[in-house]
Amino acid sequence: MKKYSIKLLALLTSAILLGSCSDFLDTDPTNRVPSNEIQTIRDLEKIVNGFYLQMKWNDYYGTPIMVLGETRADDFKPRRSTGGFQQIHRYDFTTTNYSYGGIWDKAYNVIMNTNFLLTLWDGIPANTQDEIDRKNNVKGQLYTVRAFCHFDIVRLYCYPYLKDNGASLGAVIGDKVFGLGEQKARATVKETYDFVIGDLTEALTYLSSDYSKEPSPGNFNYWGAKGLLARVYLYKGDYDNAFKHADEILTDPDNPYRLNTNLEYVAAWGQQDAPETMLELKVTIMSNLDDNGGVDSWYYVVWHGPGFAAGNLVPTKKWFDLLDQDPDDVRHGLIETRYPDPEETPFTPFKWLAKFPGYDKDFKKNNPMIMRLTEIYLIAAEAALKKSTPDQAKANQYLNAIRLRANPALTNVTATEDLVLDERRKEFIGEGHRYFDLARLGKTIDRTYDNSLPGTNAYKIVDPWNVSGTQHKVILPISNAQRLANPLADQNPGY
């Protein structure tokens, strides 16, 4: 059996990269670095940084989360009949494919190792106030990362909360270090959400110091944990609490973030640590998105500009028509047209999303974007409309802040759910949100709007369809390998 291992790199100059495993329950707690090799807060900090490196890899946020969040919905499509994640676009999911199923392994890998570090946390000395703040910051991050990974499991492999108020099969809750051969059944969706919310609530108690409220775009801080909690409540349909946490972020004078301005907006996508970035998973010279320098990443298949090689995914006509409702929207600056090269004739020009140029002008060096302040505005706007005592004025305020950032010449509108969702579509294209927005609200995914863009044959290669929440393939199967390792984890219905 494979086992988790934690190995300190030489001089701890790089964060710990944790061993892979075929089964998160196949864990031997004795097969780890001895506690006397993790002696300081700095040791803990370097190990925690390693979790973010794991999450950005091309088997998690570097590729499949983005693909599953975009190509299953109605705003992104392949433009050719080969490549471009056709299997995911067609919902052709099986229990043997790991182009998406590996997320389960990676998420639980991170979860189990957060649990291991939590067992060591009490034994790390902290004497000065600075050391206490840093030590608490580590524990807050551990709870937040554990919650984050569980949340990804529940939104990928489990039915949305509002489908049946959380009665469906949920995640296997990884709340401790499991012994060798120990197995555990799946909880319900409600129990999984309760666990995630409990972890995030606990995290905020450890992230309350000024130290944890400083900007930290590559790690969860107080604001990132609170923003994630607002997102979780939104998905759950607990709009009172979603609004509460989003509004508290936006009205807190200590909040260090601000929206990118209209003039900054387009250029900010080629920068790290933009003013509104609350969490991005950092690509570095020493740690890319994959072993091929980013070639296996989401950003490689959506790029059609200089250095183009595998670009095959483009926004749909439906999305372009939405953006074209305002010709002066700043987000048009993220759209380019690809014209034929001599060797590609005959070739019809097509528009593509140039949102991810990468830093250092290398499109393979993109930091997966996890949370922006824009999302907090739109969570607050949607939740304000839907909470037990709706607040139309707040909904208008937060929605119009994003609309007028896109085009300052616009006039204010009265917020509605449809307007908020349209703004999310325009803002978060390519960031992996669209499918999950439709799924959490139980909306039909309409992929019959456009037959294709000029020069493309997407939607001609598959029958146009509507995808409803009643179809079993709206969620992923648990792989055969995982079920063999943990027979207590029941398969999703229909697989």
C-alpha positions in Angstrom: 0.0 0.0 0.0 1.1 3.5 -0.7 1.4 5.8 2.3 1.5 9.5 2.8 4.9 10.9 3.6 6.1 14.3 4.6 9.6 15.2 3.8 11.4 18.4 4.7 13.4 19.7 1.8 17.0 20.7 2.3 17.3 23.7 4.6 13.5 24.1 4.2 14.2 26.4 1.2 11.1 25.1 -0.5 7.7 24.1 0.9 6.9 20.5 1.7 5.4 18.6 -1.2 3.5 15.7 0.3 3.5 12.2 -1.0 0.7 10.9 -3.3 -1.6 8.1 -2.4 -4.3 6.1 -4.1 -6.6 6.4 -1.1 -6.8 9.1 1.5 -7.7 6.6 4.2 -4.6 4.4 3.5 -2.7 6.5 5.9 0.0 5.4 8.4 0.4 8.2 11.0 3.7 6.7 12.0 5.2 7.0 8.5 5.7 10.8 8.8 8.5 13.1 9.5 9.2 12.9 13.3 7.8 15.7 15.3 11.3 16.8 16.3 12.0 17.7 12.7 9.2 20.3 12.8 10.3 22.5 15.7 9.6 26.1 14.8 6.8 28.2 13.5 8.9 28.8 10.4 8.9 25.1 9.7 5.1 25.1 9.9 4.8 28.1 7.6 6.9 26.5 5.0 4.9 23.3 5.1 1.6 25.2 4.8 3.0 27.1 1.8 3.4 23.7 0.2 -0.3 23.0 0.4 -0.9 26.0 -2.0 1.7 24.7 -4.4 -0.2 21.4 -4.4 -3.5 23.0 -5.0 -2.3 25.0 -8.0 -1.0 21.9 -9.8 -2.5 20.8 -13.1 -4.4 18.0 -11.4 -6.4 20.6 -9.3 -6.7 24.3 -9.9 -4.2 24.4 -12.7 -6.6 22.6 -15.1 -9.5 20.4 -14.1 -11.4 22.8 -11.7 -11.4 25.5 -14.4 -12.4 23.0 -17.1 -15.2 21.6 -15.1 -16.4 25.0 -14.1 -16.4 26.4 -17.7 -16.9 23.7 -20.4 -19.8 22.0 -18.7 -21.8 25.3 -18.8 -22.9 27.6 -21.6 -20.2 30.2 -21.9 -17.1 28.2 -23.1 -16.7 25.6 -25.8 -14.2 23.8 -27.9 -13.7 25.1 -31.4 -12.5 21.9 -32.9 -13.6 18.3 -32.8 -10.5 17.0 -31.1 -8.8 18.0 -27.9 -10.2 20.8 -25.8 -11.6 18.5 -23.1 -14.4 17.1 -25.3 -15.2 14.4 -22.8 -16.0 16.9 -20.1 -17.8 19.2 -22.5 -20.1 16.3 -23.4 -20.6 15.1 -19.8 -19.1 11.8 -20.9 -18.0 10.8 -17.4 -16.8 7.4 -16.4 -15.5 5.8 -13.2 -12.1 5.1 -14.8 -11.1 8.5 -16.2 -8.6 10.6 -14.2 -8.6 13.8 -16.2 -11.1 15.0 -13.6 -11.3 12.2 -11.1 -7.9 12.9 -9.7 -9.2 15.9 -7.8 -10.6 13.6 -5.2 -7.1 12.2 -4.5 -5.4 15.6 -4.5 -8.0 17.3 -2.2 -7.9 14.5 0.3 -4.1 14.4 0.1 -4.1 18.0 1.3 -6.9 17.4 3.8 -5.0 14.6 5.5 -1.8 16.5 5.7 -3.6 19.5 7.3 -4.8 17.1 9.9 -1.3 15.9 10.6 0.0 19.4 11.1 -2.9 20.2 13.4 -1.7 17.4 15.6 1.7 19.0 15.8 0.6 22.6 16.3 0.2 22.5 20.1 3.8 21.4 20.5 5.4 24.3 18.6 6.7 27.0 21.0 5.5 30.6 20.7 6.8 33.1 23.2 6.5 36.6 21.8 3.3 38.2 20.6 4.7 38.1 17.0 5.3 34.3 17.4 1.8 33.8 18.9 0.2 35.7 16.0 2.2 33.7 13.4 1.4 30.4 15.1 -2.3 31.3 15.2 -2.1 32.3 11.6 -0.9 28.9 10.6 -3.7 27.2 12.5 -6.2 29.5 10.8 -4.8 28.6 7.4 -4.9 24.9 8.2 -8.6 25.1 9.1 -9.3 27.2 6.0 -7.5 25.0 3.6 -9.2 21.9 5.0 -12.6 23.6 4.6 -11.7 24.7 1.0 -10.8 21.2 -0.1 -13.9 19.7 1.4 -16.0 22.4 -0.3 -14.5 21.5 -3.6 -15.3 17.8 -3.1 -19.0 18.6 -2.2 -19.5 20.9 -5.2 -17.9 18.5 -7.7 -19.0 15.1 -6.5 -22.2 15.9 -4.7 -25.6 17.3 -5.6 -26.2 21.0 -4.8 -27.4 21.8 -1.3 -30.7 23.4 -2.5 -31.6 20.3 -4.6 -32.9 18.5 -1.4 -31.7 20.7 1.5 -28.5 18.7 1.8 -30.0 15.2 2.1 -27.9 13.7 -0.8 -24.6 11.9 -0.4 -21.8 14.3 0.6 -18.1 14.1 1.2 -16.1 11.6 3.3 -15.3 14.0 6.1 -11.6 14.0 6.8 -11.6 15.5 10.3 -8.6 13.6 11.8 -5.5 11.6 10.9 -6.8 8.2 10.0 -5.1 5.0 10.9 -3.8 2.4 8.5 -6.7 0.7 6.7 -9.3 2.9 8.5 -12.3 3.6 6.3 -15.3 5.9 6.6 -18.6 6.3 4.9 -19.8 9.4 3.1 -21.6 12.0 5.1 -24.6 13.9 3.7 -24.3 17.2 1.8 -25.7 19.0 4.9 -23.2 17.4 7.2 -20.4 18.3 4.9 -21.5 22.0 4.7 -21.8 22.0 8.5 -18.3 20.7 8.8 -16.9 23.3 6.3 -18.7 26.2 8.0 -17.5 25.0 11.4 -13.9 24.9 10.1 -14.1 28.3 8.6 -15.7 29.8 11.7 -12.9 28.3 13.8 -10.3 29.6 11.4 -11.5 33.1 11.8 -10.8 33.0 15.5 -7.2 32.2 14.8 -6.9 34.8 12.0 -8.2 37.8 13.9 -4.9 39.5 14.7 -3.5 42.4 12.7 -0.9 40.1 11.3 -3.5 37.8 9.8 -5.4 40.8 8.3 -2.5 42.0 6.2 -2.7 41.3 2.4 -1.4 37.9 1.6 -2.4 37.1 -2.0 -0.7 33.7 -2.1 -2.2 32.4 1.2 -5.5 32.5 3.0 -5.7 35.3 5.5 -8.6 36.6 7.6 -10.3 38.2 4.6 -9.9 35.2 2.3 -11.3 32.9 5.0 -14.3 35.2 5.6 -14.8 35.5 1.8 -14.8 31.8 1.4 -17.3 31.5 4.2 -19.6 34.0 2.4 -19.2 31.8 -0.8 -20.1 28.6 1.1 -23.2 30.2 2.6 -24.2 31.5 -0.9 -24.0 27.9 -2.3 -25.9 26.6 0.7 -28.7 29.1 0.1 -28.2 30.7 3.6 -28.4 34.2 2.2 -28.6 36.0 5.5 -25.1 34.7 6.5 -23.7 35.1 3.0 -24.7 38.7 3.0 -23.5 39.2 6.6 -20.0 38.1 5.9 -19.7 39.7 2.5 -21.1 43.0 3.7 -18.8 43.0 6.7 -15.7 42.6 4.4 -16.9 45.5 2.2 -17.7 47.9 5.1 -14.7 47.1 7.3 -12.3 50.1 7.2 -9.4 47.7 7.8 -10.1 45.8 4.6 -6.9 46.2 2.7 -8.3 45.4 -0.8 -10.0 47.6 -3.3 -11.5 47.0 -6.8 -9.2 47.4 -9.7 -10.2 50.6 -11.4 -11.6 50.9 -14.9 -8.2 52.1 -16.1 -6.3 49.3 -14.3 -8.7 46.5 -15.2 -7.2 45.0 -18.3 -3.5 45.4 -17.4 -4.2 43.9 -13.9 -4.7 40.5 -15.5 -1.0 40.4 -16.5 0.1 41.3 -12.9 0.5 39.5 -9.6 -0.9 40.9 -6.4 -3.4 43.2 -8.1 -5.3 45.5 -5.7 -8.5 43.3 -5.6 -6.8 39.9 -5.5 -7.6 38.2 -2.2 -6.1 34.8 -3.1 -4.2 33.5 -6.1 -2.1 30.4 -6.2 1.4 31.5 -7.1 3.4 30.2 -10.0 7.1 30.6 -9.5 10.3 29.8 -11.3 10.7 26.9 -9.0 7.1 25.7 -9.0 5.0 25.9 -12.2 1.6 24.5 -12.9 2.9 21.2 -14.3 6.0 19.4 -15.2 6.0 20.9 -18.7 6.2 24.5 -17.8 2.5 25.2 -18.0 1.8 23.3 -21.2 -0.6 21.0 -19.5 -2.6 23.8 -17.9 -6.0 25.4 -18.5 -4.2 28.6 -19.6 -2.5 26.8 -22.5 -5.7 25.6 -24.1 -7.5 29.0 -23.8 -4.6 31.0 -25.2 -4.6 31.8 -29.0 -2.1 34.6 -29.1 1.7 34.8 -29.4 3.3 31.5 -28.5 0.0 29.8 -29.4 0.2 26.1 -29.6 -2.8 24.2 -28.2 -5.5 26.9 -28.0 -8.8 25.2 -28.5 -11.3 26.7 -26.1 -13.3 29.9 -26.8 -16.2 31.7 -25.3 -19.6 31.0 -26.9 -21.6 33.4 -29.1 -24.1 33.5 -26.2 -21.4 35.0 -24.0 -20.1 37.4 -26.7 -23.6 38.7 -27.3 -24.0 39.3 -23.6 -20.8 41.4 -23.5 -21.8 43.2 -26.7 -24.8 44.6 -25.1 -22.4 47.4 -24.0 -19.8 48.2 -26.6 -17.9 50.4 -24.1 -17.6 47.7 -21.4 -13.9 47.6 -20.3 -14.0 43.8 -20.5 -13.9 44.1 -24.3 -10.2 44.8 -23.7 -9.9 41.1 -22.7 -11.1 40.0 -26.2 -8.8 39.6 -29.2 -9.3 38.3 -32.7 -7.1 35.6 -34.2 -6.4 36.0 -37.9 -5.1 33.3 -40.2 -1.5 32.5 -40.5 -0.3 31.7 -44.0 0.1 28.0 -43.2 -3.4 27.8 -41.8 -5.4 28.8 -44.9 -8.3 28.4 -45.4 -9.0 29.9 -41.9 -11.7 32.2 -40.6 -10.8 34.7 -37.9 -12.4 34.1 -34.5 -12.6 36.0 -31.2 -11.0 34.5 -28.2 -10.4 35.3 -24.5 -7.1 37.0 -23.9 -7.8 37.4 -20.1 -4.8 35.3 -19.0 -1.6 36.7 -20.6 0.5 35.6 -17.6 3.0 37.6 -15.8 6.3 38.4 -17.5 4.2 38.2 -20.7 4.3 34.4 -20.6 0.8 32.9 -20.9 2.0 29.7 -19.3 2.7 31.6 -16.0 -0.7 32.3 -14.8 -1.7 32.2 -11.1 -5.0 30.4 -10.7 -7.4 33.0 -9.3 -9.3 31.8 -6.3 -10.9 34.9 -4.9 -11.2 38.6 -5.9 -13.0 41.4 -4.2 -15.3 41.6 -7.1 -16.8 38.2 -6.1 -17.5 39.6 -2.6 -19.5 42.5 -4.1 -21.5 40.1 -6.2 -22.1 37.7 -3.3 -23.4 40.6 -1.3 -25.6 41.9 -4.1 -27.2 38.5 -4.7 -27.6 37.7 -1.0 -29.1 41.1 -0.3 -31.9 40.3 -2.7 -32.6 36.9 -1.2 -32.1 37.2 2.5 -35.0 36.9 4.9 -35.3 40.7 5.0 -34.2 41.8 1.5 -32.1 44.9 1.2 -32.7 46.3 -2.3 -30.6 49.4 -1.7 -27.5 47.3 -0.7 -28.1 45.0 -3.7 -28.2 48.0 -6.0 -25.1 49.5 -4.4 -22.9 46.4 -4.8 -24.1 45.4 -8.2 -23.7 48.9 -9.6 -20.2 49.3 -8.2 -19.2 46.4 -10.6 -21.2 47.6 -13.5 -19.9 51.2 -13.3 -16.4 50.0 -12.9 -16.8 48.2 -16.3 -18.3 51.4 -17.8 -18.4 54.6 -15.7 -20.9 56.1 -18.2 -23.6 53.7 -17.3 -26.6 54.7 -15.1 -27.6 52.8 -12.0 -30.1 49.9 -12.3 -32.3 48.1 -9.9 -30.6 44.9 -9.0 -32.3 41.5 -9.9 -31.0 38.0 -9.6 -30.7 37.8 -13.4 -28.7 41.0 -13.6 -26.3 39.8 -10.8 -25.8 36.4 -12.6 -25.2 38.2 -15.9 -22.5 40.3 -14.2 -21.0 37.2 -12.7 -20.9 35.7 -16.3 -19.1 38.8 -17.7 -16.7 39.1 -14.7 -15.7 35.5 -14.1 -15.4 34.1 -17.6 -12.5 31.6 -17.6 -12.2 31.6 -13.8 -14.3 28.4 -13.3 -17.5 29.8 -11.7 -20.2 29.5 -14.4 -21.2 25.9 -14.1 -21.3 26.0 -10.3 -23.5 29.1 -10.4 -26.1 27.3 -12.6 -25.8 24.1 -10.6 -26.3 25.7 -7.1 -29.4 27.5 -8.3 -30.9 24.5 -10.1 -31.0 26.3 -13.4 -31.1 24.5 -16.7 -27.9 24.8 -18.8 -29.0 26.0 -22.2 -26.4 25.1 -24.8 -28.7 25.6 -27.8 -28.3 29.3 -28.2 -25.6 29.4 -30.8 -24.6 26.8 -33.3 -21.1 28.1 -33.6 -18.9 31.1 -34.1 -17.6 31.7 -37.6 -14.7 29.4 -38.3 -15.5 27.0 -35.6 -17.5 23.8 -35.4 -18.2 23.5 -31.7 -21.9 22.5 -31.1 -21.9 20.9 -34.5 -19.8 18.1 -33.1 -22.3 17.3 -30.4 -26.1 17.6 -30.3 -27.0 20.9 -28.7 -28.7 20.1 -25.4 -30.2 21.5 -22.2 -28.7 20.1 -19.0 -31.0 20.0 -16.0 -30.2 19.3 -12.4 -32.1 16.0 -12.5 -29.5 14.3 -14.8 -27.0 12.1 -12.8 -24.0 13.4 -14.7 -24.3 16.9 -13.4 -21.9 15.5 -10.7 -18.8 13.5 -11.0 -18.4 9.8 -10.2 -16.1 8.5 -7.6 -13.4 6.5 -9.3 -13.2 2.8 -9.2 -9.8 3.0 -7.5 -11.2 5.1 -4.7 -14.1 2.8 -4.1 -11.9 -0.3 -4.1 -9.7 1.4 -1.5 -12.7 2.6 0.6 -15.8 0.5 -0.1 -17.7 2.5 2.5 -17.8 5.4 0.1 -21.0 4.8 -1.9 -21.0 5.6 -5.6 -23.2 8.4 -6.9 -26.5 7.3 -8.3 -26.5 6.5 -12.0 -22.8 5.5 -12.2 
